[in-house]
Amino acid sequence: MMKAFLNVTMSENDTRMLIILLIILLLFFIIIGLVGMAIRKVSQLQADVIDQQMGELVRYRIVSDPVHFKKLATQKNNRLLVKKAAAPLTIGFVGLLFYLIYAGVSGQWGRDYWGEFGTLFFLFDFKNATYSNFWGLKNVLIDWPPVISPAPQLSFWPSYILCPLVMVAVTYYIIVIQGYFSRFVYLRRIGKEVFKVSLKGYNYYDHIGTDAYGRPLNPSEMPIKPGESAKPVDPKAK
């Protein structure tokens, strides 16, 4: 029945486009899920870093309040950012220096470095793909585009050096920045929890004894250890 409905209301191209759109949508959600899992894993690892940096200081009472904790943890987090960001910044500087030297000598400032770098991989030829209109949408891909096979060339060697340097530097730096903000969020939250005072489940009268009439005794006059109750006072004894 569903097949008959599709045959009546949709053409073959429309059906093909719908399938492609569903596949693209599925891949999109899968990628988003994987990225979310990766961010969560990185956040957990960065939380462990703060625990290691601040654990001993809190345990031995060197840090005694949330303000001091936040200040000291932020300083450590900033130092860690500078330390970890040194590697991607160095790689990026090397890539920039290579570009300036090569482009300055050859005069090829506007060279298509990324296009030449793409010759190392299988690529979809979207320029020669088939497009059509679909439910009011223009230029929608209706078929898989042709695949371009790798075709590396020796003359493209500058692109094969420059592009990986840029990709590694940018990706590495994004990971470092994400770790920095993960630690920043965690230290603000854990700084409040470590010094949090909670009265949940506590009753003021639980550890206060009562007299023979059930009235609570004054704790200042008769201190009571936790878990113990005072013996009732017999008024006739006086």
N, C-alpha and C positions, 0 to 999 in steps of 0.2 A: 504494500500500500504506500509506504514511504517512497519507494522507488518510483512508483507511478506518479506521485505528487511532484517529485523532482523532475521527472521527464516532462511533465506538463508545464510547470512554471519556470524551469531553468533550462537554458541551453547547455550544450556540452562545454562551451568555453566558460560559462558561468559556474558550472559545477567544478571544473578544473581550478578556477580561480578561488572558489570557496575552500577547496581542499588545501590549496597552497597557503591561504590565509590562516586556516586552522593550524597547519603545521608550523607556520611562523609564530603564531600566538603561543603554541605549546612550547616551542623552543625558547621563546622569550621568558615564559614563566619558569622554565627549568633553569635558565641562566640566572634569573633573579633569585631563585631559591638557593642556587649554589653560591652566589655572591653573598647572600645573607648568612649562610652557614659559615663561609670563610670569615666574614666580619665578626660573627659571634665567637668563633674559635680564637681569632686574634685578640678580641676583647678579654677572653678568659686568660689567655697567656699574659697579657699586659697587666691584668689584675694581680696575677701571681708575682709580677715584678714589683708592684707597689707593696705587696705583703712582705716580700723579702727585704725591701729597702727600709720599711717602717716597722716591721714586726718587733725587732729587738728594742727599738727605741720606745715603743709603747709598753712592751713587757717589763722593761726595767724602769718605767716611770720617768724616762727622760722627757717624753712628751706627755703633758698632763691635761691638756684641754683641746677642744676642736680647733680653736684659732691657731694655736701653735702647731698642731698637726697639719692643718691646711697649708700654713706658710712653709714649713719644712718640707712637706711632701711636694709642693709646687716647685720649690727650688731644686729638689732632686729630679723631678720630672723634666724641668727645663735643661738641666745639665745632661740628662740622658738623651734629650732631643738633639742637642748640639753634637753629642758623641755619635749617635746613630746616623745623623744627617750628613756627617762628614763624607761617608763613602759615596752616596748617590750624587752629592754636590761635586765631588772630585771627578766622578765619571762624566757628569754633565759638562764640567769645565774642560775635560780632555776632548769631548765631542765638539764643543764650541771652538776650542783652539784649533782642532783639525779642520773644521769648516772654514774658519777665517784664513788659515794658511793656504789650504787648497784653493778656495774660491778666489783669494787674493792673487795667487800665482797664475791660475788658469783663467780668471775672469768670469767663471761660470757661477755667478751668484744666484741666478734663478733656475738652476738645473733641476730637473725632476728627479730628485734623489729617491723619493718614496716610490715613484713609478718604476724606477730601475731596480729598487730593492725588491719589488713585487715579482720580478722575473725569477726569483728563487723558489716560488711556490705555485701550487695549483690555484688558479683564480677563476671566478665566474665572470664571464664577459657580459656585463649588464648593458653595455652599449648596443650590442647586437641581439639582445633578447627580444621576445615578443610581448608587446603591451597592448592593452585594450581598455575600454571603459566598462566599469562594473558597478551597477546600482548607483549611478550618479558620480562615481569616482573615476577620475581620468588617469590614463597611463598606469594601469594596474598590471603587474606582472602576471601573465596567464600561463607561462610554461617555464620549465627550468632553463636558465640561461646556458649558453655554451661554456665549456670549460677550457681554459687556456693552460696548456702544459708549461712546466718550468722551462725557461730558456736563458740561463745565465750567460753573461758575456764578460769577457775580461776587461773591457773598457768601462764597465760599471763598478769597478772595484771601490771607488770612493764611496758610493752609496752602500756597498756591502759592509763598510767599516762605520760610516757615520750613523746610519739608521739604527743598527743594534745598540750603539752607545747611547743614543737618545732614548730608545725604548727602555733599556735597562735603567737608565738614570731616572726617568719619569716614573716608571713602575715602582722602583725601589723607594723613591721619595714619597710616593703616595702611601705606601705601606708604612713608612716611618711616621708620616703625619697622622695616619689613621690610628697607629699605636699610641701616639702622643695624646690625641683627644680621648682615646679609650681610657688611658691612665688618668687623665684629668677628670673625666666624669666619675670614674671609680673612686678616686681619692676624695672627692667632694662628698660622695655618698657614704663611704666607709668611715670618713672622719666624724660624721654625725652618729653613726651606729656604734662606734667603739666607745664613745663617751655618753651614750644615751642612757638616761635614767628612766626606768619604767616602773609604775606602780600597778601594772596589770596583774591581777591575781593576788594582790597584797591587801590584807585587812588589818587596820590599826589595832583592833581588839583581839586578834588571834593570839598574841603573846602577852596579853595582860590578864592577870588573875582576877578573880571576882570574890567578893565577900559572901557571907552566908545568905544574903538577900539577892545575889546575882548581880550586884553593882560592880563595875570595873574599879579596880584599885588604882591609885595614883602611881604610875611607873617611877616617878622621882623618889617616892618614899619607899618603894619596894621593888628594886630592879629584878627583872625576871629574864632568865636565859631563854633564847629561842627554843621552842619545842616543849617548854615546861609551863606548868600552870601553878599559880599560887594556891596554898591550902586555904580553904575558907576560914574566916575568922569567926570564932564563937563569941557572940556578945555577952553570954552568961559567964564567960571565963573571967571577966573583969569584976 
